[in-house]
Amino acid sequence: MSANQEHIKILYLARWYPNRYDPMPGLFIQRHAEAANRFCKVGVVYSHVVDSEKINGFETEFSVVNGVPTVKVYYSNSKNRIPLISPFVNAIRFLRANALGIKKINKELNGFDMVHVHVLTRLGLIALWYKWFRNKPYVISEHWSRYLPLTGNFTGALRKWFTRLVVKNASVVTTVTQNLAKAMQNHGLKNQDYRVLANVVTDDFLNYPAGAGEKKEKTTFVHVSCFEDKSKNISGLLRVISTMAKKRNDFVFKLVGEGMDFEQLKNTARELGLTSETIVFTGLLEGKELVREMASADLMVVFSNYENFPVVINESFVLGVPVIATRVGGIPEFVNDSNGRLLDAGDESTLENYLTDYLDGKLNFDHEKIKNRARNEFSPEKIGKELCTMYKSLKQ
């Protein structure tokens, strides 16, 4: 254990995190925690509201996940449906759930030096309390696309006032893209130290052996997402696949993941006449199974209507897989002609042209160059050092 690990201890408060009901939310936050924990000491607190039929009161789970002490507190939703009273009760339970988690992590770490909030706003108020009354600085990492103009989800005068207060008092605010940072500032969320901090790609991706992908008879395209069609526009992707399948049969498209629109989109594929010869719904894949599926692809496709910066792009690059993606959110900050192609959201014609050009050998990429550049940019080693250097500077 290094001196940094002994002396710099960070409390992570996460709005999203993998949990007993869904292993996918906030994976990128977990990866940040694990990367930082290589060089300092991190403890995570996550609270999750559950229907009162499933839980009565509070349930606390403690575990050490990949070396990171982690507390997940599940608490029941208010049965009261009276306006104003119900939200107030839920807010109190939220604060109590986090207090329970913080008490446990504080004991595990033997105290902590600062707070790192992932996703605003309520957790930011807890961090603000620690700054004002315990003299502990805090950092904010925002991942939410709600600030982007296309989403229009950052509303409410009271929410905006509290968010501005929390952001103003943070020591540092990090975002995964410059685009998100600008969107936040356009909402009056001012701070003197905004920084872009990339998402982390795990060792499963970094250590995947070159050439280990399965041998294929057809070119393989892949899409990985949470199957929420409003943002991910998987239905538009299915229409493009259907159009291409009527003209040629030299490709297969694999759709990886599950989510709220999973069954609906499978029905859409059937209605479009797509068969398993052309399209494969793999369902949720994790760990080495996900890495193997992505590594076997020739091309990743992200056809989102709106997006911040999905981590599957980093992961694809680390595997040497080029990416065709829509020109939304912070994606243009990373995807360019050397590692993929950009197109406008909803432009099905251009997407079909790019995929066709790839199949016809008119669109080529240097896969090794893509891989090597990404490994230097998104590794846990690099991001972990960057985080702990930041923490150390704030403690001094």
Buried (B, 14 or more C-beta within 10 A) or exposed (E): EEEBBEEBBBBBBBBBBBBEEBEBBBBBBBBBBBBBBBBBBBBBBBBBBBEBEEBEEBBBBEEEBEEBBBBBBBBBBBEEEEEEEBEEBBEEBBBBBBBBBBEBBBEBBEEBBBBBBBBBBBBBBBBBBBBEEEEBBBBBBBBBBBBBEBBEEBEEEEEBEBBBBBBBBBBBBBBBBEBBBBBBBEBEBEBEEBBBBBBBBBBBBBEBEEEEBEEEEBBBBBBBBBBBBEBBBBBBBBBBBBBBBEEEEEBBBBBBBBBEBBEEBBEBBEEBEBEEEBBBBBEBBEEEEBBBBBBBBBBBBBBBBBBBBBBBBBBBBBBBBBBBBBEBBBBBBBBEEEBBBBBEBBBBEBBBBBBBEBBEEEBEBEBEEBBBBBBEBBBBBBBBBBBBEBBBEBBE
